[in-house]
């Protein structure tokens, strides 16, 4: 597991927010966005520990692309903010070198 980082914080918070928003959204309608929110939220929560940089990159690209693709919708600004925050978290998290990974795993 990587040490605490902006990417891990982003993956945890965005994952929880998206998962809860998707579940609550099902009470209003069965939109494909709710399924996307639940799926990407679960992905964020599952990858927050072992691969937070990959999660920040994935969610950042998904939601930035979604914002550009459907910016006329009401959620365009939220998707853009979520996507750009993911890419910023990725940029703010240093990549661990193989030697540092081995040192981080040893007690």
N, CA, C and O atoms as a printed pandas DataFrame, in Angstrom:
     atom_number atom_name residue_name chain_id  residue_number  x_coord  y_coord  z_coord
0              1         N          UNK        A               1    0.841   -1.172    0.000
1              2        CA          UNK        A               1    0.000    0.000    0.000
2              3         C          UNK        A               1    0.891    1.242    0.000
3              4         O          UNK        A               1    1.863    1.321    0.752
4              5         N          UNK        A               2    0.552    2.197   -0.842
5              6        CA          UNK        A               2    1.336    3.430   -0.927
6              7         C          UNK        A               2    1.070    4.317    0.283
7              8         O          UNK        A               2    0.019    4.200    0.913
8              9         N          UNK        A               3    2.012    5.208    0.619
9             10        CA          UNK        A               3    1.781    6.132    1.731
10            11         C          UNK        A               3    0.673    7.120    1.375
11            12         O          UNK        A               3    0.318    7.247    0.203
12            13         N          UNK        A               4    0.114    7.830    2.378
13            14        CA          UNK        A               4   -0.944    8.810    2.106
14            15         C          UNK        A               4   -0.492    9.820    1.052
15            16         O          UNK        A               4    0.644   10.292    1.068
16            17         N          UNK        A               5   -1.400   10.136    0.146
17            18        CA          UNK        A               5   -1.064   11.022   -0.957
18            19         C          UNK        A               5   -2.326   11.712   -1.449
19            20         O          UNK        A               5   -3.431   11.300   -1.099
20            21         N          UNK        A               6   -2.174   12.768   -2.264
21            22        CA          UNK        A               6   -3.359   13.406   -2.850
22            23         C          UNK        A               6   -4.191   12.429   -3.681
23            24         O          UNK        A               6   -5.419   12.516   -3.689
24            25         N          UNK        A               7   -3.533   11.502   -4.378
25            26        CA          UNK        A               7   -4.270   10.541   -5.199
26            27         C          UNK        A               7   -5.109    9.613   -4.330
27            28         O          UNK        A               7   -6.241    9.288   -4.689
28            29         N          UNK        A               8   -4.577    9.187   -3.206
29            30        CA          UNK        A               8   -5.344    8.314   -2.314
30            31         C          UNK        A               8   -6.524    9.064   -1.703
31            32         O          UNK        A               8   -7.626    8.524   -1.611
32            33         N          UNK        A               9   -6.297   10.294   -1.290
33            34        CA          UNK        A               9   -7.385   11.111   -0.743
34            35         C          UNK        A               9   -8.470   11.309   -1.793
35            36         O          UNK        A               9   -9.656   11.175   -1.493
36            37         N          UNK        A              10   -8.069   11.628   -3.025
37            38        CA          UNK        A              10   -9.026   11.813   -4.106
38            39         C          UNK        A              10   -9.799   10.523   -4.371
39            40         O          UNK        A              10  -11.025   10.548   -4.479
40            41         N          UNK        A              11   -9.094    9.399   -4.477
41            42        CA          UNK        A              11   -9.751    8.127   -4.782
42            43         C          UNK        A              11  -10.768    7.765   -3.703
43            44         O          UNK        A              11  -11.858    7.284   -4.012
44            45         N          UNK        A              12  -10.419    7.991   -2.458
45            46        CA          UNK        A              12  -11.324    7.662   -1.362
46            47         C          UNK        A              12  -12.538    8.580   -1.341
47            48         O          UNK        A              12  -13.674    8.110   -1.275
48            49         N          UNK        A              13  -12.301    9.895   -1.396
49            50        CA          UNK        A              13  -13.419   10.838   -1.320
50            51         C          UNK        A              13  -14.303   10.803   -2.561
51            52         O          UNK        A              13  -15.529   10.789   -2.452
52            53         N          UNK        A              14  -13.686   10.790   -3.735
53            54        CA          UNK        A              14  -14.473   10.740   -4.966
54            55         C          UNK        A              14  -15.219    9.414   -5.069
55            56         O          UNK        A              14  -16.370    9.383   -5.503
56            57         N          UNK        A              15  -14.573    8.323   -4.674
57            58        CA          UNK        A              15  -15.230    7.022   -4.701
58            59         C          UNK        A              15  -16.451    6.985   -3.798
59            60         O          UNK        A              15  -17.512    6.508   -4.201
60            61         N          UNK        A              16  -16.306    7.481   -2.591
61            62        CA          UNK        A              16  -17.443    7.494   -1.659
62            63         C          UNK        A              16  -18.555    8.414   -2.166
63            64         O          UNK        A              16  -19.730    8.049   -2.123
64            65         N          UNK        A              17  -18.193    9.589   -2.640
65            66        CA          UNK        A              17  -19.174   10.541   -3.148
66            67         C          UNK        A              17  -19.931    9.974   -4.346
67            68         O          UNK        A              17  -21.159   10.053   -4.398
68            69         N          UNK        A              18  -19.208    9.404   -5.304
69            70        CA          UNK        A              18  -19.844    8.845   -6.489
70            71         C          UNK        A              18  -20.726    7.650   -6.151
71            72         O          UNK        A              18  -21.818    7.511   -6.701
72            73         N          UNK        A              19  -20.270    6.799   -5.266
73            74        CA          UNK        A              19  -21.053    5.622   -4.897
74            75         C          UNK        A              19  -22.360    6.029   -4.237
75            76         O          UNK        A              19  -23.421    5.516   -4.590
76            77         N          UNK        A              20  -22.291    6.946   -3.282
77            78        CA          UNK        A              20  -23.502    7.405   -2.585
78            79         C          UNK        A              20  -24.424    8.150   -3.546
79            80         O          UNK        A              20  -25.639    7.956   -3.513
80            81         N          UNK        A              21  -23.856    9.005   -4.406
81            82        CA          UNK        A              21  -24.675    9.738   -5.377
82            83         C          UNK        A              21  -25.380    8.777   -6.332
83            84         O          UNK        A              21  -26.538    8.995   -6.687
84            85         N          UNK        A              22  -24.694    7.721   -6.745
85            86        CA          UNK        A              22  -25.313    6.742   -7.631
86            87         C          UNK        A              22  -26.449    5.995   -6.958
87            88         O          UNK        A              22  -27.506    5.798   -7.557
88            89         N          UNK        A              23  -26.242    5.577   -5.717
89            90        CA          UNK        A              23  -27.293    4.862   -4.980
90            91         C          UNK        A              23  -28.494    5.783   -4.755
91            92         O          UNK        A              23  -29.635    5.376   -4.976
92            93         N          UNK        A              24  -28.248    7.005   -4.324
93            94        CA          UNK        A              24  -29.350    7.942   -4.103
94            95         C          UNK        A              24  -30.046    8.309   -5.405
95            96         O          UNK        A              24  -31.248    8.572   -5.409
96            97         N          UNK        A              25  -29.318    8.330   -6.492
97            98        CA          UNK        A              25  -29.897    8.653   -7.784
98            99         C          UNK        A              25  -30.900    7.621   -8.265
99           100         O          UNK        A              25  -31.796    7.941   -9.046
100          101         N          UNK        A              26  -30.756    6.370   -7.798
101          102        CA          UNK        A              26  -31.701    5.332   -8.204
102          103         C          UNK        A              26  -33.103    5.594   -7.672
103          104         O          UNK        A              26  -34.079    5.084   -8.223
104          105         N          UNK        A              27  -33.215    6.389   -6.600
105          106        CA          UNK        A              27  -34.542    6.706   -6.077
106          107         C          UNK        A              27  -35.283    7.662   -7.000
107          108         O          UNK        A              27  -36.512    7.723   -6.977
108          109         N          UNK        A              28  -34.532    8.415   -7.821
109          110        CA          UNK        A              28  -35.160    9.354   -8.750
110          111         C          UNK        A              28  -35.445    8.732  -10.105
111          112         O          UNK        A              28  -36.541    8.890  -10.643
112          113         N          UNK        A              29  -34.477    8.033  -10.657
113          114        CA          UNK        A              29  -34.642    7.383  -11.956
114          115         C          UNK        A              29  -33.551    6.334  -12.144
115          116         O          UNK        A              29  -32.607    6.256  -11.357
116          117         N          UNK        A              30  -33.690    5.545  -13.173
117          118        CA          UNK        A              30  -32.703    4.506  -13.492
118          119         C          UNK        A              30  -31.820    4.956  -14.650
119          120         O          UNK        A              30  -31.680    4.245  -15.645
120          121         N          UNK        A              31  -31.235    6.121  -14.517
121          122        CA          UNK        A              31  -30.382    6.686  -15.556
122          123         C          UNK        A              31  -29.069    5.904  -15.642
123          124         O          UNK        A              31  -28.611    5.322  -14.658
124          125         N          UNK        A              32  -28.472    5.905  -16.842
125          126        CA          UNK        A              32  -27.186    5.238  -17.021
126          127         C          UNK        A              32  -26.104    5.926  -16.210
127          128         O          UNK        A              32  -25.101    5.304  -15.858
128          129         N          UNK        A              33  -26.299    7.221  -15.905
129          130        CA          UNK        A              33  -25.311    7.926  -15.089
130          131         C          UNK        A              33  -25.245    7.350  -13.681
131          132         O          UNK        A              33  -24.166    7.294  -13.092
132          133         N          UNK        A              34  -26.373    6.923  -13.132
133          134        CA          UNK        A              34  -26.360    6.329  -11.796
134          135         C          UNK        A              34  -25.555    5.039  -11.774
135          136         O          UNK        A              34  -24.830    4.774  -10.815
136          137         N          UNK        A              35  -25.680    4.239  -12.823
137          138        CA          UNK        A              35  -24.874    3.020  -12.915
138          139         C          UNK        A              35  -23.384    3.373  -13.044
139          140         O          UNK        A              35  -22.531    2.707  -12.456
140          141         N          UNK        A              36  -23.081    4.417  -13.812
141          142        CA          UNK        A              36  -21.695    4.868  -13.954
142          143         C          UNK        A              36  -21.147    5.352  -12.616
143          144         O          UNK        A              36  -20.016    5.030  -12.252
144          145         N          UNK        A              37  -21.948    6.126  -11.882
145          146        CA          UNK        A              37  -21.511    6.638  -10.587
146          147         C          UNK        A              37  -21.242    5.504   -9.601
147          148         O          UNK        A              37  -20.229    5.520   -8.902
148          149         N          UNK        A              38  -22.134    4.528   -9.539
149          150        CA          UNK        A              38  -21.935    3.399   -8.613
150          151         C          UNK        A              38  -20.693    2.602   -9.010
151          152         O          UNK        A              38  -19.890    2.233   -8.153
152          153         N          UNK        A              39  -20.540    2.341  -10.287
153          154        CA          UNK        A              39  -19.389    1.564  -10.750
154          155         C          UNK        A              39  -18.062    2.267  -10.528
155          156         O          UNK        A              39  -17.118    1.665  -10.017
156          157         N          UNK        A              40  -17.983    3.540  -10.909
157          158        CA          UNK        A              40  -16.719    4.264  -10.726
158          159         C          UNK        A              40  -16.479    4.582   -9.252
159          160         O          UNK        A              40  -15.332    4.668   -8.814
160          161         N          UNK        A              41  -17.548    4.756   -8.491
161          162        CA          UNK        A              41  -17.381    4.966   -7.052
162          163         C          UNK        A              41  -16.813    3.733   -6.376
163          164         O          UNK        A              41  -15.916    3.832   -5.538
164          165         N          UNK        A              42  -17.338    2.565   -6.742
165          166        CA          UNK        A              42  -16.812    1.314   -6.190
166          167         C          UNK        A              42  -15.364    1.102   -6.622
167          168         O          UNK        A              42  -14.532    0.652   -5.834
168          169         N          UNK        A              43  -15.071    1.430   -7.875
169          170        CA          UNK        A              43  -13.692    1.331   -8.371
170          171         C          UNK        A              43  -12.761    2.225   -7.546
171          172         O          UNK        A              43  -11.668    1.809   -7.163
172          173         N          UNK        A              44  -13.201    3.439   -7.282
173          174        CA          UNK        A              44  -12.394    4.358   -6.486
174          175         C          UNK        A              44  -12.133    3.844   -5.089
175          176         O          UNK        A              44  -11.011    3.928   -4.590
176          177         N          UNK        A              45  -13.169    3.311   -4.454
177          178        CA          UNK        A              45  -12.996    2.795   -3.098
178          179         C          UNK        A              45  -12.117    1.552   -3.068
179          180         O          UNK        A              45  -11.326    1.374   -2.141
180          181         N          UNK        A              46  -12.248    0.698   -4.066
181          182        CA          UNK        A              46  -11.438   -0.522   -4.105
182          183         C          UNK        A              46   -9.971   -0.247   -4.427
183          184         O          UNK        A              46   -9.083   -0.934   -3.922
184          185         N          UNK        A              47   -9.717    0.758   -5.265
185          186        CA          UNK        A              47   -8.340    1.033   -5.685
186          187         C          UNK        A              47   -7.647    2.107   -4.854
187          188         O          UNK        A              47   -6.473    2.396   -5.087
188          189         N          UNK        A              48   -8.342    2.702   -3.895
189          190        CA          UNK        A              48   -7.735    3.771   -3.091
190          191         C          UNK        A              48   -6.491    3.294   -2.344
191          192         O          UNK        A              48   -5.539    4.057   -2.182
192          193         N          UNK        A              49   -6.490    2.058   -1.894
193          194        CA          UNK        A              49   -5.338    1.532   -1.168
194          195         C          UNK        A              49   -4.226    1.040   -2.071
195          196         O          UNK        A              49   -3.100    1.526   -1.967
196          197         N          UNK        A              50   -4.505    0.077   -2.968
197          198        CA          UNK        A              50   -3.422   -0.513   -3.745
198          199         C          UNK        A              50   -2.963    0.301   -4.960
199          200         O          UNK        A              50   -1.793    0.213   -5.334
200          201         N          UNK        A              51   -3.831    1.077   -5.578
201          202        CA          UNK        A              51   -3.454    1.786   -6.813
202          203         C          UNK        A              51   -4.125    3.155   -6.916
203          204         O          UNK        A              51   -4.922    3.377   -7.828
204          205         N          UNK        A              52   -3.821    4.068   -6.009
205          206        CA          UNK        A              52   -4.502    5.367   -6.047
206          207         C          UNK        A              52   -4.141    6.220   -7.261
207          208         O          UNK        A              52   -4.985    6.972   -7.748
208          209         N          UNK        A              53   -2.911    6.120   -7.760
209          210        CA          UNK        A              53   -2.535    6.903   -8.948
210          211         C          UNK        A              53   -3.311    6.432  -10.174
211          212         O          UNK        A              53   -3.780    7.255  -10.960
212          213         N          UNK        A              54   -3.448    5.137  -10.344
213          214        CA          UNK        A              54   -4.224    4.599  -11.457
214          215         C          UNK        A              54   -5.686    5.019  -11.340
215          216         O          UNK        A              54   -6.322    5.354  -12.339
216          217         N          UNK        A              55   -6.208    5.000  -10.134
217          218        CA          UNK        A              55   -7.599    5.397   -9.913
218          219         C          UNK        A              55   -7.802    6.875  -10.233
219          220         O          UNK        A              55   -8.776    7.233  -10.894
220          221         N          UNK        A              56   -6.897    7.734   -9.776
221          222        CA          UNK        A              56   -7.008    9.165  -10.064
222          223         C          UNK        A              56   -6.927    9.423  -11.559
223          224         O          UNK        A              56   -7.665   10.252  -12.090
224          225         N          UNK        A              57   -6.036    8.716  -12.236
225          226        CA          UNK        A              57   -5.928    8.861  -13.692
226          227         C          UNK        A              57   -7.207    8.390  -14.376
227          228         O          UNK        A              57   -7.736    9.082  -15.246
228          229         N          UNK        A              58   -7.699    7.230  -13.994
229          230        CA          UNK        A              58   -8.894    6.666  -14.628
230          231         C          UNK        A              58  -10.110    7.555  -14.427
231          232         O          UNK        A              58  -10.791    7.915  -15.387
232          233         N          UNK        A              59  -10.380    7.908  -13.171
233          234        CA          UNK        A              59  -11.551    8.747  -12.900
234          235         C          UNK        A              59  -11.383   10.133  -13.514
235          236         O          UNK        A              59  -12.348   10.715  -14.009
236          237         N          UNK        A              60  -10.169   10.657  -13.484
237          238        CA          UNK        A              60   -9.924   11.963  -14.089
238          239         C          UNK        A              60  -10.217   11.973  -15.577
239          240         O          UNK        A              60  -10.859   12.892  -16.087
240          241         N          UNK        A              61   -9.744   10.943  -16.274
241          242        CA          UNK        A              61   -9.992   10.860  -17.716
242          243         C          UNK        A              61  -11.463   10.595  -18.034
243          244         O          UNK        A              61  -12.013   11.189  -18.962
244          245         N          UNK        A              62  -12.098    9.711  -17.274
245          246        CA          UNK        A              62  -13.498    9.377  -17.517
246          247         C          UNK        A              62  -14.386   10.606  -17.355
247          248         O          UNK        A              62  -15.209   10.900  -18.222
248          249         N          UNK        A              63  -14.221   11.318  -16.253
249          250        CA          UNK        A              63  -15.131   12.427  -15.981
250          251         C          UNK        A              63  -14.782   13.692  -16.761
251          252         O          UNK        A              63  -15.670   14.499  -17.038
252          253         N          UNK        A              64  -13.529   13.885  -17.118
253          254        CA          UNK        A              64  -13.192   15.002  -18.003
254          255         C          UNK        A              64  -13.760   14.754  -19.394
255          256         O          UNK        A              64  -14.306   15.666  -20.015
256          257         N          UNK        A              65  -13.634   13.527  -19.883
257          258        CA          UNK        A              65  -14.201   13.173  -21.184
258          259         C          UNK        A              65  -15.720   13.282  -21.164
259          260         O          UNK        A              65  -16.320   13.778  -22.119
260          261         N          UNK        A              66  -16.339   12.828  -20.095
261          262        CA          UNK        A              66  -17.790   12.924  -19.974
262          263         C          UNK        A              66  -18.244   14.381  -19.972
263          264         O          UNK        A              66  -19.271   14.711  -20.565
264          265         N          UNK        A              67  -17.491   15.245  -19.317
265          266        CA          UNK        A              67  -17.843   16.666  -19.280
266          267         C          UNK        A              67  -17.735   17.292  -20.666
267          268         O          UNK        A              67  -18.592   18.084  -21.058
268          269         N          UNK        A              68  -16.697   16.945  -21.400
269          270        CA          UNK        A              68  -16.520   17.494  -22.752
270          271         C          UNK        A              68  -17.584   16.948  -23.696
271          272         O          UNK        A              68  -18.113   17.681  -24.533
272          273         N          UNK        A              69  -17.898   15.661  -23.562
273          274        CA          UNK        A              69  -18.851   15.001  -24.443
274          275         C          UNK        A              69  -20.265   15.545  -24.248
275          276         O          UNK        A              69  -20.985   15.757  -25.224
276          277         N          UNK        A              70  -20.669   15.773  -22.994
277          278        CA          UNK        A              70  -22.037   16.199  -22.710
278          279         C          UNK        A              70  -22.023   17.413  -21.798
279          280         O          UNK        A              70  -22.600   17.394  -20.711
280          281         N          UNK        A              71  -21.359   18.470  -22.250
281          282        CA          UNK        A              71  -21.241   19.644  -21.391
282          283         C          UNK        A              71  -22.541   20.426  -21.301
283          284         O          UNK        A              71  -22.719   21.212  -20.371
284          285         N          UNK        A              72  -23.447   20.229  -22.240
285          286        CA          UNK        A              72  -24.702   20.974  -22.226
286          287         C          UNK        A              72  -25.625   20.489  -21.117
287          288         O          UNK        A              72  -26.561   21.194  -20.741
288          289         N          UNK        A              73  -25.374   19.299  -20.591
289          290        CA          UNK        A              73  -26.197   18.767  -19.509
290          291         C          UNK        A              73  -25.957   19.520  -18.212
291          292         O          UNK        A              73  -24.990   20.273  -18.098
292          293         N          UNK        A              74  -26.821   19.325  -17.247
293          294        CA          UNK        A              74  -26.720   20.034  -15.975
294          295         C          UNK        A              74  -25.529   19.626  -15.132
295          296         O          UNK        A              74  -25.084   20.392  -14.276
296          297         N          UNK        A              75  -25.004   18.425  -15.361
297          298        CA          UNK        A              75  -23.896   17.920  -14.550
298          299         C          UNK        A              75  -22.531   18.196  -15.168
299          300         O          UNK        A              75  -21.520   17.731  -14.642
300          301         N          UNK        A              76  -22.474   18.935  -16.260
301          302        CA          UNK        A              76  -21.221   19.160  -16.967
302          303         C          UNK        A              76  -20.144   19.781  -16.100
303          304         O          UNK        A              76  -18.994   19.341  -16.127
304          305         N          UNK        A              77  -20.499   20.790  -15.339
305          306        CA          UNK        A              77  -19.505   21.457  -14.490
306          307         C          UNK        A              77  -19.020   20.538  -13.381
307          308         O          UNK        A              77  -17.836   20.541  -13.043
308          309         N          UNK        A              78  -19.934   19.746  -12.809
309          310        CA          UNK        A              78  -19.526   18.814  -11.754
310          311         C          UNK        A              78  -18.608   17.724  -12.294
311          312         O          UNK        A              78  -17.625   17.354  -11.651
312          313         N          UNK        A              79  -18.932   17.213  -13.478
313          314        CA          UNK        A              79  -18.077   16.203  -14.095
314          315         C          UNK        A              79  -16.699   16.774  -14.423
315          316         O          UNK        A              79  -15.679   16.112  -14.231
316          317         N          UNK        A              80  -16.683   18.003  -14.915
317          318        CA          UNK        A              80  -15.405   18.633  -15.239
318          319         C          UNK        A              80  -14.567   18.848  -13.982
319          320         O          UNK        A              80  -13.367   18.576  -13.983
320          321         N          UNK        A              81  -15.187   19.331  -12.915
321          322        CA          UNK        A              81  -14.459   19.541  -11.656
322          323         C          UNK        A              81  -13.924   18.223  -11.111
323          324         O          UNK        A              81  -12.778   18.153  -10.667
324          325         N          UNK        A              82  -14.745   17.183  -11.143
325          326        CA          UNK        A              82  -14.322   15.879  -10.647
326          327         C          UNK        A              82  -13.179   15.315  -11.484
327          328         O          UNK        A              82  -12.235   14.738  -10.944
328          329         N          UNK        A              83  -13.263   15.482  -12.800
329          330        CA          UNK        A              83  -12.210   14.985  -13.682
330          331         C          UNK        A              83  -10.900   15.737  -13.516
331          332         O          UNK        A              83   -9.834   15.126  -13.442
332          333         N          UNK        A              84  -10.976   17.054  -13.457
333          334        CA          UNK        A              84   -9.749   17.847  -13.320
334          335         C          UNK        A              84   -9.111   17.672  -11.949
335          336         O          UNK        A              84   -7.887   17.716  -11.826
336          337         N          UNK        A              85   -9.930   17.475  -10.914
337          338        CA          UNK        A              85   -9.369   17.198   -9.589
338          339         C          UNK        A              85   -8.617   15.862   -9.582
339          340         O          UNK        A              85   -7.582   15.725   -8.930
340          341         N          UNK        A              86   -9.146   14.888  -10.309
341          342        CA          UNK        A              86   -8.449   13.602  -10.406
342          343         C          UNK        A              86   -7.106   13.732  -11.091
343          344         O          UNK        A              86   -6.111   13.161  -10.645
344          345         N          UNK        A              87   -7.083   14.489  -12.182
345          346        CA          UNK        A              87   -5.814   14.685  -12.895
346          347         C          UNK        A              87   -4.834   15.507  -12.063
347          348         O          UNK        A              87   -3.626   15.275  -12.119
348          349         N          UNK        A              88   -5.348   16.464  -11.295
349          350        CA          UNK        A              88   -4.482   17.253  -10.412
350          351         C          UNK        A              88   -3.929   16.391   -9.279
351          352         O          UNK        A              88   -2.765   16.530   -8.902
352          353         N          UNK        A              89   -4.760   15.502   -8.737
353          354        CA          UNK        A              89   -4.293   14.592   -7.683
354          355         C          UNK        A              89   -3.211   13.660   -8.210
355          356         O          UNK        A              89   -2.243   13.355   -7.514
356          357         N          UNK        A              90   -3.387   13.213   -9.443
357          358        CA          UNK        A              90   -2.362   12.369  -10.070
358          359         C          UNK        A              90   -1.051   13.142  -10.212
359          360         O          UNK        A              90    0.018   12.621   -9.895
360          361         N          UNK        A              91   -1.135   14.378  -10.687
361          362        CA          UNK        A              91    0.063   15.192  -10.878
362          363         C          UNK        A              91    0.734   15.529   -9.550
363          364         O          UNK        A              91    1.952   15.698   -9.502
364          365         N          UNK        A              92   -0.042   15.627   -8.473
365          366        CA          UNK        A              92    0.515   15.978   -7.171
366          367         C          UNK        A              92    1.032   14.801   -6.371
367          368         O          UNK        A              92    1.539   14.978   -5.263
368          369         N          UNK        A              93    0.912   13.609   -6.914
369          370        CA          UNK        A              93    1.365   12.415   -6.203
370          371         C          UNK        A              93    2.612   11.868   -6.883
371          372         O          UNK        A              93    2.560   11.483   -8.051
372          373         N          UNK        A              94    3.729   11.828   -6.170
373          374        CA          UNK        A              94    4.955   11.314   -6.787
374          375         C          UNK        A              94    4.858    9.814   -7.037
375          376         O          UNK        A              94    4.247    9.073   -6.267
376          377         N          UNK        A              95    5.467    9.397   -8.115
377          378        CA          UNK        A              95    5.513    7.973   -8.459
378          379         C          UNK        A              95    6.594    7.319   -7.611
379          380         O          UNK        A              95    7.707    7.834   -7.501
380          381         N          UNK        A              96    6.261    6.187   -7.014
381          382        CA          UNK        A              96    7.245    5.463   -6.222
382          383         C          UNK        A              96    8.156    4.667   -7.145
383          384         O          UNK        A              96    7.686    3.973   -8.046
384          385         N          UNK        A              97    9.425    4.770   -6.920
385          386        CA          UNK        A              97   10.404    3.993   -7.677
386          387         C          UNK        A              97   10.392    2.558   -7.147
387          388         O          UNK        A              97    9.965    2.335   -6.014
388          389         N          UNK        A              98   10.847    1.580   -7.933
389          390        CA          UNK        A              98   10.852    0.178   -7.480
390          391         C          UNK        A              98   11.588   -0.015   -6.157
391          392         O          UNK        A              98   11.160   -0.810   -5.320
392          393         N          UNK        A              99   12.683    0.703   -5.964
393          394        CA          UNK        A              99   13.446    0.571   -4.715
394          395         C          UNK        A              99   12.630    1.130   -3.557
395          396         O          UNK        A              99   12.644    0.569   -2.461
396          397         N          UNK        A             100   11.919    2.233   -3.789
397          398        CA          UNK        A             100   11.090    2.830   -2.730
398          399         C          UNK        A             100    9.897    1.937   -2.418
399          400         O          UNK        A             100    9.465    1.864   -1.267
400          401         N          UNK        A             101    9.359    1.257   -3.429
401          402        CA          UNK        A             101    8.238    0.339   -3.179
402          403         C          UNK        A             101    8.678   -0.801   -2.269
403          404         O          UNK        A             101    7.955   -1.179   -1.347
404          405         N          UNK        A             102    9.856   -1.346   -2.526
405          406        CA          UNK        A             102   10.361   -2.442   -1.696
406          407         C          UNK        A             102   10.609   -1.972   -0.265
407          408         O          UNK        A             102   10.324   -2.698    0.687
408          409         N          UNK        A             103   11.134   -0.772   -0.114
409          410        CA          UNK        A             103   11.392   -0.222    1.218
410          411         C          UNK        A             103   10.082    0.066    1.946
411          412         O          UNK        A             103   10.001   -0.092    3.165
412          413         N          UNK        A             104    9.058    0.488    1.206
413          414        CA          UNK        A             104    7.780    0.801    1.823
414          415         C          UNK        A             104    7.075   -0.473    2.297
415          416         O          UNK        A             104    6.318   -0.429    3.267
416          417         N          UNK        A             105    7.310   -1.600    1.631
417          418        CA          UNK        A             105    6.674   -2.855    1.998
418          419         C          UNK        A             105    7.361   -3.507    3.201
419          420         O          UNK        A             105    6.703   -4.184    3.992
420          421         N          UNK        A             106    8.653   -3.316    3.347
421          422        CA          UNK        A             106    9.367   -3.969    4.444
422          423         C          UNK        A             106    9.090   -3.233    5.746
423          424         O          UNK        A             106    8.990   -2.006    5.753
424          425         N          UNK        A             107    8.961   -3.982    6.874
425          426        CA          UNK        A             107    8.627   -3.364    8.165
426          427         C          UNK        A             107    9.708   -2.562    8.769
427          428         O          UNK        A             107    9.530   -2.002    9.851
